[in-house]
Amino acid sequence: MVMTASALVCAAVPRSFRGSIIQAPLWSRSSSSESSLATDNSTSDVKTDQGFKGHDMLAPFTPGWHTTDVNPLVIEKSEGSYVYDINGKKYLDALAGLWCTALGGSEQRLVDAATAQLKKLPFYHSFWNRTTKPSLDLAKELLEFFTARKMAKAFFVNSGSEANDTQVKIVWYYFNALGKPNKKKFIARTKSYHGSTLIAASLSGLTALHQKFDLPAPFVLHTDCPHYWRYHLPGETEEEFSTRLAKNLEELILKEGPETIAAFIAEPVMGAGGVILPPATYFDKIQAVVKKYDILFIADEVICAFGRLGAMFGCDKYNIKPDLVSLAKALSSAYMPIGAVLVSPEISEVIHSQSSKLGSFSHGFTYSGSPVPCAVALETLKIYKERNIVDVVNKIAPKFQDGIKAFSDSPIIGEIRGTGLILGTEFTDNKSPNDPFPPEWGKFKTYFSPFLCPINLYNMAFILFGIGAYFGKQCEKHGMLVRVAGDGIMMSPPFIISPEEVDEVVNQHLWQSFKRYGKESPRAQVSAQVVEADDDEIIISVPL
């Protein structure tokens, strides 16, 4: 087999897998290097003498074999909308870290705020009616920032996961104080993401967070995912779809017993589940149901808050009147770990008035309201106000959304959805929500053979994942970092992204990643490259 400029990587696989071999690689290897796989830069860009392969971290959300078989992408510094790996390769960070570096990676005012507070008071706790001025100031500022409805108290945590864990304990304490101890169950939604701690992972509606962890917890129920494109019935309008989902929620409540249901939790826009926007009238109908049965509404604003959606909060955009709110991520532009729970006056009053009967509210963390993260968050909120950050997002959002949605006519893109500076692209065959690419694309492990492959890969184990992972790695190869989930990729760039950087996203990175598939399905393109070797094996050639 002759190598061309586009480079073909060949893998030997048993003939028994012939029906499921049309797969795209999770790792794309550069064809510009004639050296071995270990020195190729397109996968990890890690210098071979650094010894990161087989590193000592138990890496989050990473298959265990990755840390022994594959060099990680090691990011060393950031500048504006870009990050750089340890070899100096530049990437446009189109995910803002993990949906969080809203002000980019080099906002000096946040560095200065942290430095000043570190010099003055690096740490003190907030237990036993002791606290610090930055935590008091931040609580006041947050309550003024949130205007969807009046909130009375702010409780500080270190992450969105901790915020949602805290929500459960607050809700249970509240209903116990009211003499309603049977109200213990929570309703969340399929494909939602609320964190990865024990309770937060249970609230999440993603099976990967439950499998092998004996989750979800028995007090958590899940109702429909409000993804209109994927789940609507033929001829069903968005409003009719919302009506059906609200009816299903009510039926679930009645089946379980309203007296047992404590709270409903929802992201205004579902993030890690695929950037799923609510259909028309959805939250109006859902709120009516939960209010009818004395069920609290928790708004998980961890991703959506502080301008991401083109409104200061998702609650503003979708007319949500929550009883409790979870915040994190952009609260400090991720320069320091911090999150918060906002508590309504009704709940706050019960907690305060009944604490003499129930005992103190014995919940908190060593770093709850720690002064350095609070100081950074205060400066972040100050910047948002001074720069009219919502206007900034709304000015650049049309260029971002329209530019990427120009790819919608591709035969492998089923839907591109988004609002503000958050967007998801879902790949399907023939543009149908009912015709996803085969699930086996994400499950097949093979091995390279030096006898069958034109490149010396030393029998290295290799995993072939689905099309979402393939395009995610194509974006990385071309200098842009995105989020991969199933058969999709997602983006949520920093709020500071410039028009020129949006052009770079669309015209350079996405175009380079998508252009091969402009006219026909990848099934046809890849299957055409299957070459029979002999009676026992076939060779798959995947273009890079």
N, C-alpha and C positions, 0 to 999 in steps of 0.2 A: 504494500500500500504506500502510495506516495504522499508525503506531506505537502500541503499547499499553504499559501499565505494566511488562509483562514484557520488552518490547523485543525486536524481531526484527532480527537482522543479516542482510543479504541479500548473496549472492555470485553473480555470474554465472559459469556454467561451461558448457563445450561439452556438447551433448546426448550425445556419444559417451561421456561419463563417467556417464551416467544410472544404470548398474548399480552404481556405486561412490560415490554421492554422499551416502549416509547416514552422515555423519561428524559428530564433535563437535569444537569449536574448541579449540586449545591455549590461546588467550588469550581470556578472557571480558571483555567491556567493560561497564562500569557503565552502567545506564540512567538514573542520577540526574543525570548531567551533560548539559547541552545544548551543551557546547562540542565542539570537534573531538577526534579520537582522540588527538592529541598531549598533551592536558591531562587525559585520563581517568586516574583513580587506581587502577583495579582491576587493571591489569596490572603496573605497575612502581612506582607511587607515587613516581616520580622527578620532582622539580621541573624544569620545562622549561628553566629558566635555568641548570641545573647542567651541562649539556653532556655527560651520561654516554652518550647515544646515540652510537654510533660511537667508543667509548672505546679506549684504547690497550692494553688487556689482550688477550692470546691466552687466552681463557677455557677452563678445563678442562671436558671433557664437555659442550661447548656447540657447536651448529652455527655455523660461521663467520659465516653471514649474520645470526645473532642480534645480533652486536655492532655491526652497521651498520644493521639495520632495526628493532630492538626495544630499548627502554630496559630495562636490568637492574633487578632488585629490589635496591636497595642498603641493606644492613642497617647501622645506625649504633651501636646499643647493645643491651645485654641486661640482663635483670632476672629472676632466678629461672627459671621455665619459659618466659619470653616474650622475644622480640626485637622491636626497633622499627626501622622504616626511616627514611630521612632526612627524611621528612615527618611523622614521629611516629606513623605507623600501627602498631598493636600486633598481633603475631602470636603465637599459642601455638605454640611450636616443638616439634611432635609428633615430630620426627626427632632431637631433641637434636643439632642441627647436621648432622653426618653420622654418626649413631649414637654420638656420642662425649661430649657435654657432660653427663656423668652427674650431676654436682652442680649443674647449672643454670648460668646465666650471671653470677652475682654472688656467688660464694663468696669472701668477703674473706680467709679464711685462705690460699687459694691465691695470691691477689694479694700478700699480705704475705710469703709464702714466697719468691716470685719477687723481690720488692723487696729483701728482706734478702740474698738470695744475689747479686743484681746489685751491691749495695753492697760485698759482701765479696770475691767472685771471680766476675766475669761470665763468664769463659771460661778453660778450659784443656782440653787434649786428653787422650786415654788411650792414645796410641801409646808404644811402646818401654818398656813397664813404668813409665810415668808416668801418674798419674791424679789424681783428686780424692776427697775424703772423701764428698761426696754420692753419687758413682757407686758407691763401695764399699758405702756404707750401703744404697743402693737394691738392689744385687745381693743382699745378704744378706736384706733384707726380702722381696724377690720369691721367693727360694728357700723362705723360711718360709711365704709366702702360699700357694704352690702345693702342694697336698697329695694330688692324684690319684695321684701316685707321686713318689719322691724324684728331684729334679733337682740337678745339681752346679754349674752355671755359668750366668751370665747375660751375654749380649752385647748391648750397647745400639746402637740405630739411631734413626732419626728418624721412621719411619712403618711402617705395616703392609706396604707394598710393599717397603721396604728389608729388613724382617724376613724376608719370604719369599724375596727374592733371596739373602739371607745363608744361608737354610736350604739352598739348592741348593749353594752353595760349601762349606758345612760337610759336607754329605753326600758330595760328591765327594772332598773332602780325606780324610774318614774312610775311605771304601772304597779310595782310593789307598793310604792308610797300611796298610790290612789286606791289600794285595796283590790287590785285586779291582777292577782298573781298568776292567773292562767294565761294572760296575754304574753306569750313567749315566742311565738313563731314569727319569722321574717319571710317576706316574699321578695325575691329578686327576679331577674329575667335571664332567660337563656342567652348565651353569648355575651353577657355583661362581664366586666372586670372590675373588682373592688379591692384587689390586693392579694397577697399570697400568704399571709399569716393564717393560722388555723381558722379563725372566724371569717376573715376577709376572703379567703379562698373558698370557703363554703358558700358565702354570698355570691361569689363569682359564678357565672354560668358557663364556664369553659371546662370541658371534660379533662383536659390535660392537667388542670389544677386539682382534680379529684382523684383520678386514677392512681393507684398504688399508694395513696395517702389515706385511704379509708374515709374519704370525704364525699359529699358534704355532710356537715353535722345534721342530726335529725330534726333540728328546729328550723331548718332552712328549706323553703319551697321555691320552685321556679315556675314562672309563667312565660307566656310567649315572647319571643324576640320580635320587636316591631319593625322588621326589615320588609318594607312593602314590596320592593322589587323581587325578593326571593320568595315571599310567603303569601302574597295576595292571591285570591281566587280569580279565575277568569272573569273579566268584566267588573271586578270589584274596585271601586274608587278608593282613594286614600282615606277619606272620611268613613266609608263603609268598613274598610279594613280596621280602622281605629275603633269603631263601634263594636266589631266582632271581638277584638282583643280585650276591650273593656268588659264585655259580656263574659268572656272566658275567665278573666280575673275575678269577677263577681262570683261566678260559679265555683271557682277554687276556694274563695273565702267561705262561701256557704257550705261547701263540702267539708272543710276543715273545722268550721265553726267560728263565726266572727269573734267570739269571746276568747279565742286562742291566738288570734293574729295581732301582733304588736305593731309591725311597721312594714312599709314597702320602701325599697331603695332603688334608685335609678340614676344613671348618668344622663344628663340632658342630651348629649350626643355620645353614643357608645363608642369608646375609643379602641381598646385592644381587640374587641370583637369584630372590628372591621370598619370603623368610622361609619356607624349607622345612625342616620338622622331620623328623628321622630316623624311619622306621617302626619298629615293635616289633622288637627283637633285631638291628637293622641293624648297629650298631657291634660287637656281640659277634661276629657272623658275619664282618664285614670284617676285624676284627683277627685272627681265627683264620687267615684266608687269608694276610694279609701276613706274619704270624709264621712260617707254614709255609715260606715261600720266602725267608726272611732279608731281608725288605723293611722299611725303617724306616717308622714312622708319625709324620707331622707333624700336629699339631693347630693349625689356624689359629684362634686364640681372639681375633683382633683385635676383632671385634664382640661376641662372647659373654662375654668375661671380666669379672670383678669385679662380678657380680651381675645382669647383664642378663637371664639366663634364670631367675632365682630360685634360683640356686646360685652360689657364688663363681666357678666356672669351668664351662664346658660339659663339660669332662672329668669333673668331679664328677657332673654330672647324668646323663651317659650312660655312665659307667663306662669311660672311655677311658684307656688307659695308654700315653701317647705317648712317643716317643723324643726328640722336639723339640717346642717350643711357640712360636708367634708371638703377640706381644702388642703393643698400641698403644692408640689411642683413649682409653678410659676410664682407662688407666694414669695419665694426668695430668688426667682429665676434660677433655682437649683444651685446657687452659690454656697448655700449651707442647707443641711437637711432640716426641714421644719414643715409641719402641717398644723392644721387647726380644725376644731369642730365649733360651729356656731350653733347656739342653743336659743330657742324661742323663749319669750317671756313666760309663756304658760308652763313650759317644762322647767325652766329655771326657778320659777316661784315654788313649784312643788318640791324640787330638790332642796331648796333652802328651808322651806317651812316644815318639811317632814324629816329633816336630818336629825333632829333631836329624838325622834321616835325610832328611825331606822339606823341611826349611827352615822358617822361621817361618810362622805363620799370617798371611799377608800380606793381610789383609782388614780393612776398617774405614772410617770416615768422619770427616771433620774434627770433626763434632759428636757422634760416638759418646760417650755418657756425659758430655755437656756439663753443667757443674754446675747451671745454672739449671733446665733441664728436670728434672734428677734431684731437685733440692730440691722442686720442685712435685709431682713424682710421689710422693716420700716423704710429703709432707703429705697428698696425696690418699689414699694407702693408710692413713695414720693416721686420717683421717676415716672411711673405710670401716669400720675396726675399731671406732672409738669409737661410731659410730652404728648398728652392726650392720646394715650396708647390705643384706645379703641378707634379713634380717627385714623391713626397710622395703619392699623390692621385693615380697616375698611377701604383705605386708599389703595393698598397693594393687592388686596384679596381678589378683585375681579381679574386682574392680570394673571395671578397664580391659578385661580380656578379655571378660567377660560383657556389658558394656555395648555393645561394638562387635559382638559376635557376635549381638546381638539383631536386627541387620540381615540375618541369614543367609537369611531367608525371601524376600528380594527376588528377583524373577525374573532380574535381571541379575548377581547375585552367585553365583558358582559355589562359592567356598570362602573362609571366613575362618579363618585358622590362626595360632597363636601360642602363646607360653608366656612367663611372667614379664612383662617390659615390652618385648616385641617382637611385632609382629603384621603380617600381610599380608592384604590383601583382593584377591581375583582376580575380575575381571568376565568372565562368559561369557554367551552367549545361551542361554536356556532352562536355565540352571544346569548345563550339561553340559561336562565337560572336553574333549569332542570337538567342541564347537561354539563356537569362539572367534569374537569379532567379526572382520570381514574385515580382512586385513592391509593392504589399500589404504587403510584409515582413517589410516594413518600415513605415506602417501606422496604425497598429492595436494596440489599447490600451485595456488592460484587467485589471482585479483586482484579487488578490489572495484572496482566501476564507479560513478562519481558519477551516471551517467545511469540506473542500474537500482536504486540503493540509496537509501533515504530519508535516510540520514545521509551527510554529505559526508566521504568517506574518502580522496579524492584518489588513486584508483587504487592504493592501497597494497597491496603484495604481502602475502600471508597464507598461512600453512601450516595445514592441518587435520590434527591428529593423532588418535590413537585414544582410546578411552574412558577408559583409565587417566590419560592426560594431561588429558583433559577434567575428570575428577573431582579430579585434583590441583590444577588451576587453580580449580575451584569452591571447594575447601577454602581456597586462598590468598585468593580473593575474600572469603570469609567470615571470614578472620582466623586461619587455621591453616596451617602448613607441614608437608607430608608428602613422602615419597619416591615418585616415579613410576617404574615399570618395566613396559614393555609394557602389557598390559591389567590392570594392578594398581596399587594404592597400598600403601605400607608405613609403619609408624610404630614408633618406638622412643623414647618420651619420656624426659626426664630422670628419674632415680631419685627426685628430690624432688617430682615431680608430686603435687599434693594431691587429695583426693577431689572437691573443688569444681572443680578444673581437669579432672579426668576427666569430670565431669558436663558441663563446657563442651565438651570434645571430642565427646562423644556427643550431647548434647541440643541443642547449638547448631551447631557446625561440620559434623558429619557429617549431622545431620538436615537442615540447610539445603542441603547438597550432594546428598543422596540422595532427598529426599522426592518429587521429581517422578516418580521411577521406581518407585513403590511397587507398581503394579498391572500394568504391562505393559512389554513390551520396548521399549527406545529405538528399535529398528528401526521399529516401528509408529508410535511417537510422532513421530519425526523425518521418516519418509517421508511421513507425512500432511501435512507442511508444504511439500512440494515443489510449487512453482507454475510452470506452464508460461508462458514469456514469448513465444516465437515458435518458428519452425521450427528455428532455429539455436542457441538458448540456453534454458536453464532456470534458475530462481532457487531457491537453497536458502535456506530461512529457519531459522536455528538459534536456539532460545529461550535467553536469557541470564538 
